[in-house]
Amino acid sequence: MKKTPKTPAFKPYDQHQMFLFPPSIEDMIPKEHPVRVVNSILDKINYTSLFDRYPGGGTSSYNPVMLVKVIVYSYLNNIYTSRKIEAALKENIHHMWISGMQQPDHNTINRFRKDKLSLSLKNLFTQVVELLVEQKVLSIKELYLDGTKIEANANKYTFVWGNAIKSNKEKMKRQLKDIWEFAQKQASEDEKEDFPFEYHEPDPESVKEAIERINKSLADSEAEVPAKLKQKLKYAEKNWPVNLKKYQEQEGILGERKSYSKTDKDATFMRMKEDHMMNGQLKAGYNVEIATNNQLVVSYDIFQKPGDTTTLPDVVKGIQQEYGESPEYLIADAGYGSEENYQFLQKEGIKGVIKYNYYDAKKKRKSKYPFSHENLYYNQKEDCLICPMGQRMDYAGKRYRKTENGYTLELSRYKAKNCEGCPLRGACHKGAGERIIEISHTGRELRQKAEEILESETGAELYRRRKIDVEPVFGNIKQNMGFTRFTLRGKKGVLTELGLVAFAHNFRKIILGKMFEFTPNFA
């Protein structure tokens, strides 16, 4: 007997179903959803610094508190462009809830982020960090410092190089001198005059004047002027003054940098580790520096120079300005180890747990390589060094050198005697003449103190923690958040975006680790 097939049962589906009580977005969002955590924490801070950016009067504006919450929550969800944020406000229920169903367009979001928020974001960020300090989620007593390069929103093929400008100016000066010398050879004895263009920096006016004088000299001469020379002079008259004016403008933008991008003039070309070709390609970018504790960002800043060494004083000053106090310990890798930085930290009363660049090598090869100047005995009383053969290296004067930040290094020079014929000559000194060593005694003392801190029980533990505190933050930002390129341009825009990324990282860490006690906001 055949069984009658059963009719499949479906739940009622009617898109036009009427509701007596319309559904509430509030009921659709779980109690501990990330959007509630973001909303709750951002409700606890003071927005006076942001409100002060509005002049008053005129038509009403979107509430800046709402815009801050929307943008921070968007960055938490890896949504970085204003157009995508605009779309989320229309499509995503969580964005609708945190915005109160308001839908500012992408222009409004972008203008607010670039103009209003950029001036107040550090203050808002600092307030959230202070809330975390109050709840003992983190501490600013021990801060871990590190830097990375993040690509700018710029075309990597539109660049200006300082060395190219210098080379072009020198070439121009050389060619001008050659043409003038040719003109002088053609002139009569009465018409000859000394070469008047011995200037170090060519400028548009002097070059224009020089070309005019050369043309006049050649016109007065009876000798035939080669066609190539005429062509070169014509080109120089038309282009060189214009080019020099352009070079002056470019040098003004460069400042102390060696390069910049024409698309984002604040961006400098740097080597990026994350280049897809894995060849350390030069790209326009910014040097991003962050200070962390418990894998949470405490302070952030951007720099246009790729080296980390010169950034430390500015980072510390920023922390002092933001929190009104200095950390007790600052932990960083050997990229920050320099006499200048050790001196700065000592003056500020901060213990620097920082290796210098050859610290590890020195510890490994101390017994194998006694010829390093660091391992030579210094007789302070007689102000001399003792070479590996036991001979005196007497004081031979001082030399001074300035760092990029303007710090003056005082280097004492010591010269060996009787290097010729010494059985250790090949291993100790391979140069011609007697060996000369330059030593900064201040640097020696500071490195000795740095070693003592590093090798203390507290210092060793803090330095071990460095790799599991600050480095994972960059890993999360670049890998999990997918933030490897800025979307805004210019220092102001890039610093704002870095602050939002730091906000998003901290919220993600707080939510996943359930670090913060909050009261859900219900209507």
C-alpha positions as CSV (number, residue, x, y, z in Angstrom):
1,M,0.0,0.0,0.0
2,K,1.4,3.3,-1.1
3,K,2.0,6.0,1.6
4,T,0.5,9.4,0.9
5,P,3.4,11.9,0.8
6,K,3.3,14.5,3.5
7,T,2.9,18.1,2.6
8,P,6.0,20.1,3.7
9,A,5.3,22.7,6.4
10,F,6.7,26.2,6.2
11,K,6.6,29.1,8.6
12,P,4.4,31.9,7.5
13,Y,6.1,34.4,5.2
14,D,4.4,37.7,4.4
15,Q,6.4,40.8,3.7
16,H,3.4,42.9,4.1
17,Q,2.4,41.7,7.5
18,M,1.2,44.5,9.8
19,F,2.4,44.8,13.4
20,L,0.3,46.1,16.2
21,F,3.5,47.1,18.0
22,P,6.4,47.8,15.5
23,P,9.6,45.9,16.3
24,S,12.3,47.8,18.2
25,I,15.9,47.9,17.1
26,E,16.8,48.0,20.8
27,D,15.4,44.5,21.2
28,M,17.4,43.2,18.3
29,I,20.8,44.0,19.8
30,P,22.2,41.6,22.4
31,K,23.0,42.9,25.9
32,E,26.8,42.5,25.6
33,H,27.2,43.3,21.9
34,P,30.3,45.4,21.0
35,V,28.2,48.3,19.9
36,R,26.9,48.6,23.4
37,V,30.4,48.5,24.9
38,V,31.6,51.3,22.6
39,N,28.5,53.4,23.3
40,S,28.8,52.9,27.1
41,I,32.5,53.9,27.3
42,L,32.2,56.8,24.9
43,D,29.3,58.1,27.0
44,K,31.6,58.4,30.0
45,I,34.0,61.0,28.6
46,N,33.8,64.8,28.3
47,Y,33.4,66.3,24.8
48,T,33.9,70.0,25.7
49,S,37.1,70.2,23.6
50,L,35.1,69.0,20.6
51,F,32.0,71.2,21.2
52,D,34.4,74.2,21.3
53,R,35.2,73.6,17.6
54,Y,31.7,74.7,16.6
55,P,31.3,78.5,16.3
56,G,27.6,78.6,17.1
57,G,24.7,80.1,15.2
58,G,23.5,79.1,11.7
59,T,21.7,75.8,10.9
60,S,21.8,72.8,13.2
61,S,24.6,70.3,12.9
62,Y,24.8,66.6,13.5
63,N,25.6,65.9,17.1
64,P,29.4,65.4,17.3
65,V,29.1,62.7,20.0
66,M,27.0,60.6,17.6
67,L,29.6,61.1,14.8
68,V,32.4,60.1,17.1
69,K,30.6,56.9,18.1
70,V,29.7,56.0,14.5
71,I,33.3,56.6,13.2
72,V,35.0,54.7,16.1
73,Y,32.5,51.8,15.8
74,S,33.2,51.7,12.1
75,Y,36.9,51.5,12.6
76,L,36.3,48.7,15.1
77,N,34.6,46.8,12.2
78,N,37.4,47.5,9.7
79,I,35.3,50.1,7.9
80,Y,37.7,53.0,7.1
81,T,36.3,55.1,4.2
82,S,33.6,57.7,4.6
83,R,31.5,56.1,1.8
84,K,31.5,52.7,3.4
85,I,30.5,54.3,6.7
86,E,27.6,56.1,5.0
87,A,26.5,52.7,3.5
88,A,26.7,51.0,6.9
89,L,24.4,53.7,8.4
90,K,21.7,52.6,5.9
91,E,22.3,48.9,5.9
92,N,23.7,47.8,9.3
93,I,21.4,47.6,12.3
94,H,24.2,48.2,14.8
95,H,25.2,51.4,13.0
96,M,21.5,52.5,12.9
97,W,21.3,51.9,16.6
98,I,24.4,53.8,17.6
99,S,23.5,56.7,15.2
100,G,19.9,56.9,16.5
101,M,18.7,56.2,13.0
102,Q,20.5,59.4,11.6
103,Q,22.2,59.1,8.3
104,P,24.9,61.7,7.6
105,D,26.4,61.4,4.2
106,H,30.0,60.7,3.4
107,N,30.9,64.3,2.9
108,T,29.6,65.2,6.3
109,I,31.5,62.3,7.9
110,N,34.7,63.1,6.0
111,R,34.6,66.9,6.9
112,F,33.9,66.1,10.5
113,R,36.8,63.6,10.7
114,K,39.3,65.9,9.0
115,D,38.3,69.3,10.4
116,K,36.6,69.0,13.8
117,L,37.7,65.6,15.1
118,S,41.3,66.0,14.2
119,L,41.8,68.8,16.7
120,S,40.1,66.9,19.7
121,L,40.8,63.2,19.1
122,K,43.9,63.0,21.3
123,N,42.0,64.5,24.2
124,L,39.1,62.0,23.8
125,F,41.6,59.1,23.4
126,T,43.4,60.2,26.6
127,Q,40.2,60.3,28.6
128,V,39.4,56.7,27.6
129,V,42.9,55.5,28.6
130,E,42.4,57.3,32.0
131,L,39.2,55.4,32.4
132,L,41.1,52.1,31.8
133,V,43.8,53.2,34.3
134,E,41.1,53.9,36.9
135,Q,39.7,50.3,36.4
136,K,43.3,49.0,36.6
137,V,43.1,47.6,33.1
138,L,46.5,49.2,32.3
139,S,49.2,51.3,33.9
140,I,51.3,54.2,32.5
141,K,54.1,53.4,34.9
142,E,55.7,50.9,32.5
143,L,55.3,51.7,28.8
144,Y,56.5,49.7,25.8
145,L,57.6,51.7,22.8
146,D,57.9,50.6,19.2
147,G,57.5,51.9,15.7
148,T,56.4,50.6,12.2
149,K,56.0,52.0,8.7
150,I,52.5,52.4,7.3
151,E,51.9,53.3,3.7
152,A,50.5,56.7,2.8
153,N,47.5,57.3,0.5
154,A,49.8,58.3,-2.3
155,N,51.0,57.4,-5.7
156,K,54.4,55.6,-5.4
157,Y,55.5,56.8,-8.8
158,T,55.0,60.6,-8.2
159,F,58.0,61.5,-6.0
160,V,60.6,64.2,-5.4
161,W,64.1,63.3,-4.3
162,G,66.4,65.8,-2.5
163,N,69.5,64.3,-4.0
164,A,68.1,64.7,-7.5
165,I,67.4,68.4,-6.9
166,K,71.0,68.8,-5.6
167,S,72.4,66.9,-8.6
168,N,70.4,68.9,-11.1
169,K,71.5,72.2,-9.6
170,E,75.1,71.2,-9.6
171,K,74.8,70.1,-13.3
172,M,73.2,73.4,-14.2
173,K,75.9,75.4,-12.4
174,R,78.7,73.4,-14.1
175,Q,77.2,73.8,-17.6
176,L,76.7,77.5,-17.1
177,K,80.3,77.9,-16.1
178,D,81.5,76.0,-19.2
179,I,79.4,78.2,-21.5
180,W,80.7,81.3,-19.8
181,E,84.3,80.2,-20.2
182,F,83.7,79.5,-23.9
183,A,82.2,83.1,-24.2
184,Q,85.3,84.6,-22.5
185,K,87.6,82.8,-24.9
186,Q,85.8,84.3,-27.9
187,A,85.7,87.8,-26.4
188,S,88.4,90.4,-27.1
189,E,90.8,91.5,-24.3
190,D,88.8,94.7,-23.7
191,E,85.5,92.8,-23.4
192,K,86.7,90.0,-21.1
193,E,85.6,90.0,-17.5
194,D,86.0,87.6,-14.6
195,F,83.4,84.8,-14.2
196,P,80.8,86.4,-11.9
197,F,78.7,83.3,-11.1
198,E,80.7,81.6,-8.2
199,Y,77.7,81.0,-6.0
200,H,77.0,78.0,-3.9
201,E,73.2,78.0,-4.4
202,P,72.0,79.0,-7.9
203,D,68.8,81.0,-7.8
204,P,66.4,82.0,-10.6
205,E,67.4,85.7,-10.7
206,S,71.2,85.2,-10.8
207,V,70.9,82.4,-13.4
208,K,68.7,84.6,-15.6
209,E,71.3,87.4,-15.3
210,A,74.1,85.1,-16.1
211,I,72.4,83.9,-19.3
212,E,71.7,87.4,-20.4
213,R,75.4,88.4,-20.0
214,I,76.6,85.3,-21.9
215,N,74.2,86.1,-24.7
216,K,75.4,89.7,-24.9
217,S,79.1,88.5,-24.8
218,L,78.5,86.1,-27.6
219,A,76.5,88.6,-29.6
220,D,79.4,91.1,-29.4
221,S,82.0,88.5,-30.4
222,E,82.9,88.2,-34.0
223,A,83.6,84.4,-33.7
224,E,81.0,81.9,-34.9
225,V,78.9,80.3,-32.1
226,P,78.3,76.6,-32.5
227,A,74.7,75.6,-33.2
228,K,74.7,73.2,-30.2
229,L,75.8,76.0,-27.9
230,K,73.0,78.3,-29.2
231,Q,70.5,75.5,-28.7
232,K,71.7,74.9,-25.1
233,L,71.6,78.6,-24.3
234,K,68.0,78.9,-25.7
235,Y,67.0,75.9,-23.6
236,A,68.7,77.4,-20.5
237,E,67.0,80.8,-20.9
238,K,63.6,79.2,-21.2
239,N,63.8,76.5,-18.6
240,W,66.5,77.0,-16.0
241,P,65.0,80.0,-14.1
242,V,61.6,78.2,-14.0
243,N,63.2,74.9,-12.8
244,L,65.2,76.7,-10.1
245,K,62.0,78.3,-8.8
246,K,60.4,74.9,-8.8
247,Y,63.4,73.4,-6.9
248,Q,63.2,76.2,-4.3
249,E,59.5,75.3,-3.6
250,Q,60.3,71.6,-3.5
251,E,63.2,72.2,-1.0
252,G,60.8,74.1,1.2
253,I,58.5,71.1,1.3
254,L,61.3,68.7,1.8
255,G,62.8,70.5,4.8
256,E,65.3,68.1,6.4
257,R,63.8,65.1,4.6
258,K,65.3,63.4,1.6
259,S,62.1,62.7,-0.4
260,Y,58.4,63.3,-0.5
261,S,55.4,62.2,-2.6
262,K,53.7,64.7,-4.9
263,T,50.3,63.1,-4.0
264,D,50.8,63.5,-0.2
265,K,53.5,66.0,0.3
266,D,53.9,65.2,4.0
267,A,54.7,61.5,3.2
268,T,58.3,60.4,3.0
269,F,59.6,57.4,1.0
270,M,60.5,54.5,3.3
271,R,61.2,50.8,3.1
272,M,58.1,48.8,3.8
273,K,58.6,45.3,5.3
274,E,55.1,44.2,4.2
275,D,55.8,44.9,0.5
276,H,54.1,42.2,-1.6
277,M,57.3,41.6,-3.6
278,M,59.2,41.0,-0.3
279,N,62.0,43.1,-1.5
280,G,61.7,46.1,0.9
281,Q,60.4,48.4,-1.8
282,L,60.5,52.2,-1.2
283,K,57.0,53.6,-0.8
284,A,55.5,56.8,0.5
285,G,54.6,56.4,4.1
286,Y,54.8,57.5,7.7
287,N,56.8,56.2,10.7
288,V,54.1,55.3,13.3
289,E,55.2,55.2,16.9
290,I,53.0,53.8,19.8
291,A,53.5,53.3,23.5
292,T,51.5,50.4,25.0
293,N,50.8,48.7,28.3
294,N,48.9,45.4,28.6
295,Q,48.7,45.3,24.8
296,L,46.6,48.5,24.8
297,V,47.7,51.7,23.1
298,V,48.5,54.5,25.6
299,S,49.9,57.1,23.2
300,Y,50.6,57.4,19.5
301,D,52.3,59.7,17.1
302,I,53.6,59.9,13.5
303,F,56.9,61.0,12.1
304,Q,58.2,61.8,8.7
305,K,61.7,60.3,9.2
306,P,62.1,56.6,9.0
307,G,64.5,56.1,11.9
308,D,63.2,55.3,15.4
309,T,66.1,56.8,17.3
310,T,65.2,60.4,16.8
311,T,61.5,59.9,17.8
312,L,61.9,58.9,21.5
313,P,62.1,62.4,23.0
314,D,59.0,63.6,21.2
315,V,57.0,60.5,22.1
316,V,57.9,61.0,25.8
317,K,57.0,64.7,25.7
318,G,53.7,63.8,24.2
319,I,52.9,61.3,27.0
320,Q,53.9,63.9,29.6
321,Q,51.6,66.5,28.0
322,E,48.7,64.1,27.7
323,Y,48.8,62.5,31.2
324,G,50.7,65.1,33.2
325,E,53.3,62.6,34.3
326,S,56.2,60.5,33.1
327,P,56.4,56.7,33.0
328,E,58.7,55.1,35.6
329,Y,60.1,52.6,33.0
330,L,60.2,53.0,29.2
331,I,61.0,49.7,27.4
332,A,62.1,49.7,23.8
333,D,64.4,47.8,21.4
334,A,67.9,48.6,20.3
335,G,66.6,50.9,17.6
336,Y,66.1,53.6,20.3
337,G,69.4,53.0,22.1
338,S,71.6,56.1,21.8
339,E,73.5,58.5,24.0
340,E,71.0,61.2,23.3
341,N,68.1,59.1,24.3
342,Y,69.8,57.7,27.5
343,Q,70.7,61.3,28.5
344,F,67.1,62.6,27.8
345,L,65.5,59.8,29.9
346,Q,68.0,60.3,32.7
347,K,67.1,64.0,32.9
348,E,63.4,63.2,32.9
349,G,63.8,60.7,35.7
350,I,62.7,57.7,33.5
351,K,64.4,54.3,33.7
352,G,65.1,53.3,30.1
353,V,65.1,49.5,29.6
354,I,66.7,49.9,26.2
355,K,69.6,48.0,24.6
356,Y,72.1,49.8,22.5
357,N,72.8,48.6,18.9
358,Y,75.8,46.3,19.7
359,Y,74.7,45.2,23.2
360,D,74.0,41.6,22.2
361,A,77.1,41.3,20.0
362,K,79.3,42.7,22.9
363,K,77.9,40.1,25.4
364,K,78.5,37.3,23.0
365,R,82.0,38.1,21.8
366,K,83.5,39.9,24.8
367,S,86.1,37.2,25.4
368,K,86.7,36.6,21.7
369,Y,87.2,40.2,20.6
370,P,89.2,42.3,23.0
371,F,90.1,45.0,20.4
372,S,86.7,46.8,20.5
373,H,87.1,50.3,22.0
374,E,84.4,49.4,24.5
375,N,86.6,46.7,25.9
376,L,89.8,48.8,26.2
377,Y,90.7,49.9,29.7
378,Y,90.4,53.6,30.4
379,N,92.7,55.2,32.9
380,Q,90.6,58.2,34.1
381,K,93.4,59.7,36.2
382,E,95.9,59.9,33.4
383,D,93.2,60.3,30.6
384,C,94.5,57.5,28.4
385,L,93.4,54.1,27.0
386,I,95.4,51.0,27.3
387,C,95.6,49.0,24.0
388,P,95.5,45.2,23.9
389,M,99.4,45.1,23.9
390,G,99.4,47.1,27.1
391,Q,100.6,50.3,25.4
392,R,99.3,53.8,26.2
393,M,96.9,55.5,23.8
394,D,97.2,59.2,24.7
395,Y,94.6,61.9,24.5
396,A,94.7,63.7,21.1
397,G,92.0,66.3,21.3
398,K,88.2,66.5,20.9
399,R,85.7,66.4,18.1
400,Y,82.1,67.5,18.2
401,R,79.2,66.1,16.1
402,K,75.6,67.1,16.1
403,T,72.7,64.5,15.7
404,E,69.6,65.1,13.7
405,N,67.8,66.4,16.8
406,G,70.6,68.9,17.5
407,Y,72.2,67.0,20.4
408,T,76.0,67.6,20.5
409,L,78.2,64.5,20.9
410,E,81.6,65.2,22.5
411,L,84.1,62.7,21.2
412,S,87.5,62.4,22.8
413,R,90.3,61.1,20.5
414,Y,93.1,58.8,21.6
415,K,96.1,57.9,19.5
416,A,98.1,54.7,19.8
417,K,101.9,54.5,19.6
418,N,104.2,52.0,17.8
419,C,101.4,50.2,15.8
420,E,104.0,49.4,13.1
421,G,105.5,46.0,13.8
422,C,102.9,45.2,16.6
423,P,102.1,41.4,16.5
424,L,98.4,42.2,17.0
425,R,98.3,44.8,14.2
426,G,96.2,42.7,11.8
427,A,93.5,41.9,14.3
428,C,93.5,45.2,16.2
429,H,94.0,47.8,13.4
430,K,94.0,47.4,9.7
431,G,94.2,51.0,8.6
432,A,97.3,53.0,7.7
433,G,99.2,54.8,10.4
434,E,98.6,54.7,14.1
435,R,95.2,53.6,15.4
436,I,92.9,56.5,16.6
437,I,89.9,55.8,18.7
438,E,87.0,58.3,19.3
439,I,85.1,57.8,22.5
440,S,82.2,59.7,24.1
441,H,82.8,59.3,27.9
442,T,79.3,60.4,28.6
443,G,78.0,57.7,26.2
444,R,80.2,55.1,27.9
445,E,78.8,56.0,31.3
446,L,75.2,56.0,30.1
447,R,75.6,52.6,28.3
448,Q,77.0,51.2,31.5
449,K,73.9,52.4,33.4
450,A,71.7,50.9,30.7
451,E,73.4,47.6,31.1
452,E,72.8,47.6,34.8
453,I,69.1,48.3,34.3
454,L,68.8,45.6,31.6
455,E,70.6,43.0,33.7
456,S,68.6,43.7,36.9
457,E,65.8,41.3,37.7
458,T,63.1,44.0,37.0
459,G,64.7,45.2,33.8
460,A,65.2,41.7,32.4
461,E,61.6,40.8,33.1
462,L,60.3,44.0,31.5
463,Y,62.5,43.6,28.4
464,R,61.2,40.0,28.0
465,R,57.7,41.3,28.1
466,R,58.3,43.8,25.3
467,K,57.8,41.3,22.5
468,I,54.5,40.2,23.9
469,D,53.2,43.6,24.7
470,V,53.9,46.2,21.9
471,E,54.6,44.0,18.9
472,P,51.2,42.1,19.0
473,V,49.5,45.5,18.8
474,F,51.0,46.1,15.3
475,G,50.2,42.5,14.4
476,N,46.5,43.1,15.2
477,I,46.4,46.4,13.4
478,K,48.0,45.2,10.2
479,Q,46.7,41.6,10.1
480,N,43.4,41.4,11.9
481,M,42.2,44.9,11.2
482,G,43.8,44.9,7.7
483,F,45.1,48.5,8.2
484,T,48.2,48.7,6.1
485,R,47.5,51.9,4.2
486,F,46.1,55.3,5.4
487,T,43.0,56.6,3.7
488,L,43.5,60.3,4.6
489,R,46.3,62.5,3.4
490,G,48.6,65.0,5.2
491,K,50.0,64.9,8.7
492,K,46.8,66.1,10.3
493,G,44.6,63.6,8.5
494,V,47.0,60.7,9.1
495,L,47.4,61.4,12.8
496,T,43.6,61.5,13.1
497,E,43.2,58.2,11.4
498,L,46.0,56.6,13.5
499,G,44.1,57.8,16.6
500,L,40.9,56.1,15.3
501,V,42.8,52.9,14.6
502,A,44.3,53.0,18.2
503,F,40.7,53.6,19.5
504,A,39.5,50.6,17.5
505,H,42.4,48.4,18.7
506,N,41.8,49.2,22.3
507,F,38.0,48.6,22.1
508,R,38.6,45.3,20.3
509,K,41.0,44.2,23.1
510,I,38.6,45.4,25.8
511,I,35.7,43.5,24.3
512,L,37.5,40.3,23.6
513,G,39.2,40.3,27.0
514,K,36.1,41.6,28.8
515,M,38.3,44.1,30.5
516,F,35.8,46.9,31.2
517,E,32.7,46.9,33.4
518,F,29.9,48.7,31.7
519,T,26.2,49.2,32.1
520,P,24.3,48.5,28.8
521,N,22.3,51.5,27.5
522,F,18.6,50.6,27.1
523,A,15.9,53.0,26.0
